[in-house]
Amino acid sequence: MKHDLLTFSDWSQQDLSALLELALKVKNTPADYEQALRGKSLVALFEKPSLRTRVSFDIGIHKLGGHMVYLDSQSGNLSGREDVLDMGANLACWADAIIARVYSHQTLSALARAAKVPVINALCDLYHPCQALADYLSLTERFGDLTGLPLCYVGDGNNVSHSLMLVGAILGADVRVVTPPGYEPDEAMVTKARQLAAENGGTILVSNDLEAAEGCKALYTDTWLSMGDETPLEQIKTLFMPYQLNMPLLRKSGASAVMHCQPAHRDLEITSELIDSEYSLLFLQAENRMHAQNAILISLLS
């Protein structure tokens, strides 16, 4: 039976912890996995452009002995060019898995229904599971045990915050999300994360008050303007600048690490001072995208 990865919300704490352990092994002993995808071909279907996601998957698959075929955004929105069900069924005739970075989660769901091979969510409007796994891998390397680890996401309640909440809840972490009023994460995602937290010993807090960041080990942010958002920057700055990750906020919170999934807009959502500081985990997160994704591929395809 094939297994998709559209979101981690249906994974157990045991399975997710095992996946993190596998990611660490893949990172620390790469020679043990250099033939893990031998003879496998994977299609990477990208409606949205990317740097980290494309390169980390391409090089990572190569390091595992596999082959990746990249279909880029030049073909336009998938649902407008060819029926997604037909596309998924066709790709599954040749590929061993489909990696998809899309605008709508509905596109992923349709691909997963039609394809007889695993479908992996490389980003959609609701989730960013590969990023979240890389983030918690980075936190594991920096802090060790994730149980009760206080992490505060500050900024727009988007797909990144959703996956951080869901994965953190399953792992038993203390995840706090602080946003400007009106930019909170999706209510259904918060409800699901709180349910998972109750089952696994985690904590979920959503607030508009930056005092919620106090006592956290790490502060996390993302771009204020998501790709394709046409809201004028000046309007966004007025709302979000009080929520900027900067040195005063870091010191007030007591955090010893800052995180951002990138691309980062320097001196908007996060200051250059923090990006280039000893507190920055940004490039560890970027590096760990490859190791986390390789662990996912090995888990789903081996």
N, C-alpha and C positions, 0 to 999 in steps of 0.2 A: 504494500500500500504506500502510495507516495505521500510525502509530507511537505506542505507549503510553509513559508514563513511570511505571513502578511503582518502579523503583530505578535508580540510575546505574551499577550494578555491571557492566552490559554495554556501557557507553560507552567509547570510546577516549579517550586523553589529548588527541588533536587535536580531537575533537568537543566534549569538555567544556571545553577551553580556549577554543574558538570560542564556546561558549555564554556563558562568562564575559565575553568581549569584547563579545558582543551585549548582555548585560545592562548593561555600562558605557555603551554607545552609547545604549541605551534611556533610561538615567538621565540622561545628559548632553545628549542632543539629542532630547527627547521629541516635538517637533513633527514629526520625520521618521517617526514611527510612529503618528501619531494616527488613521490610517485602516487600520492593519495588520489589524484584525479587523472591518473594515466588513462589515456584513451577516451576521456570525457570532453565533450564540446558543449559550451554554454553560450547562450545568446543573451546579450545585454541590450535591452530595449529602452532607449532614453528619449522621452518626450521633452525633458528639461535638461539643459546643458549642465555640465559638471566638471570639476577638476578632481577633487579628492575621491569621489565615488568611482568615476571611470578609471582613473589611474590605479587606485588601490585594488579594484577588482581585477583589472587586466594583468597587472604585475603579480598579484597574489595567485591568480589561477595559473599563470605560467610557472610560478614557484612550486605549485602542487602537481605539475606535470600535465595540466589540462590546456585547453584551447578556448579562447573567447572570441566570439563574433560580435562586433559592436554595430548596432543600428541606431543612428543618431537622430536628432530632432529635425533634420532637414525634411524628413517625411511628414512632418507636421503632427498635429494631434491625432493619436491613433484611432480614436473613435470616429474621426471625420474622414479617414482615408479608406479604411477597410473594417468590416465588422470585427470587433475584438475577439469574439468567439472563434471566428474563422482564423484569425491571426494566431491565436493561442494553439488551436488544433494543428495548424500548419507547422508552426515552429516546433511543436512536440514531435513531429515526424522525424526531425533531424537532430534536435538538441537534447542533451541530457538534463538541462534545467534552463529556466528563464529568469533572468534578473531584470527587473523593471523599475524605472524611475519615472513616475507619471504624475500628472496633475490631480487625478481623481482616484480615490480608493476604489470606486466602482469599476474602474478599468482593471485594477489588480484582481478584484473578485471575479470578473468575467474571464480573465486570462486563466485564473486558477480553476474555474469550472470547466473550461474547455481543454486545458492542457493535461496530458497524462503524465507529465513530468513536474518536478517541484517548481513553484514560482516563489521568488524571493523579492521582498519589498525593499527596493533601494531608495525609497522616499515616495511619499504621497501626501495629500493634503491633511491626512489625519495622523499618520505615524512616520517615525524614522527609526525603525528597530535596529538597523545595523549601527547607526550612530550611537544609540543608547548602549548597546553592548560594548562598543569601543570606549565609551565614557566610563562605564563601571569597571572595565578592565583597567583603565588608567587610574581610577580611584583605588582599586585593589592594589596596584603597584605602589601608589603613594602612601596609602593609609592602612593597608592590610584588610582586616575583617570589615565587611560592609554592614554588619548587623548594627542597627541603630545609628549608622553614620549620618550626621546632619549635613544635607546638601541643600543649597538654596538657589533656585533658578529665578532670575530677575529679568523682566522684560515682557515680551509679547507671549500670550498663552497660545502657542502654536503646536505644530506636529512634534517638534523636538521636546517641548515641555510635556506633551502627552506621553511619549515613550519613556522619558525620564521618570515620570510618576509611576507608570505601569511596571517597568522593570524594577525600579527602586522598591515599590510596594511588595513585589514578589520576593525580592532579596532581603526584605526586612529592614530597609533603610528608613531614615527620617527625611522625607522629601518635602520641601517647602517651595511654593510658587508664589512670587510677588509680582504683581502687574499693575499698571495704571488702571483706574476704573474703566470698565467697558472692554478691557482686553484680557479678561480672565480665560483660562483654558475651557474647552468644551465641557459643559456640565455633565454629560454622560460619561466622559473620560474621567472626570473627578470622582463620580459615583463608583465607577468600576475600580479605579485605583484604591479608593477607600475600602471597598469590599476585599480586594486582594491584600491590602495592608492588614486588615483585621484577621485574615486567614493566615498570614505569614509573619506577624509580629512587627510590621512596619507602621509608619505614620505618614499621613498626607495632610498638609496644611495649605490653604489658598488664601491669600491676603492681598490688600492694596498697600499695606504698611511695611516700610522697609525695616522696621524694628524686628520683623519676623526673621530677618537674616542673622540676627545676633546669636552667637554661639555656634554658628555653622563652621564646618571644616573647609568647605569649598563653596565658591560663588560661581554661578554659571549664567551666561547670557547668550543671546542670538541676535541676529540682525533685526532691527525694528521694522524694516520694510522687506517683506517677503518678495521673492521673484514674481514679477508681474503685477505687483501692487502699484497702483497709479496715484496713491495719496501723496500730495505735495510734501516734500521733505520738511519744510518749515513748520507745517502743521504737526507732523510727527515729532519733530524735535521739541516743540512746546510741551507735548504730552509726556514724552519719554525721557527728556534730559535729566529730570530729577531721579531717574532710575538707572543712570549710567553706572557701570562698574568702574570705579576709580579708587585711588589709594585711600582717601578718607573713608569710603564705605568699607573697604577691606579692613582697615584698622578698627573701625567701629564694630564690625561684625566679629572680629577675632579670627577670621578665616586665614588659612595658610596656603590656599590654592585658588586660582581662577581658571575658568574653563569657557570655551566658545567653540561651537562646531565648525565655524568658518564657512563661507568667507566673512571676514570681520571688516567692519568699517571703522578704521582707527579714529579714535577721539570722538566717535558718536556713541555707540552702545558700550564701548570699552576703550579706555585710554591706551595710547601707545606705551605709556609708562608701565602699565600692568602687562601688556602683551609681551614686552621685552624683559620682564622682570624674572626674578628667581621664583616667583609665585605661579608663573604661567605654566599650564598643562596643555596649552593649545596644540603644540606640535607633537606632544606625546599622544594626544587624542587622534591627531591626523595619522601618525604612524600606526596606531593601534586599530585604525579602521581596517587595514589589510589583515592583521592577525585575527581580529574578531570575525571578519567576513570569511576568512579561510576556515575558521572553526565551524561556522555555520554551514559552509559548503561540504566540509568533511562529514559533519553530522547528518546532513540531509541526503548525501549521495553515496556514502560508503556503506 
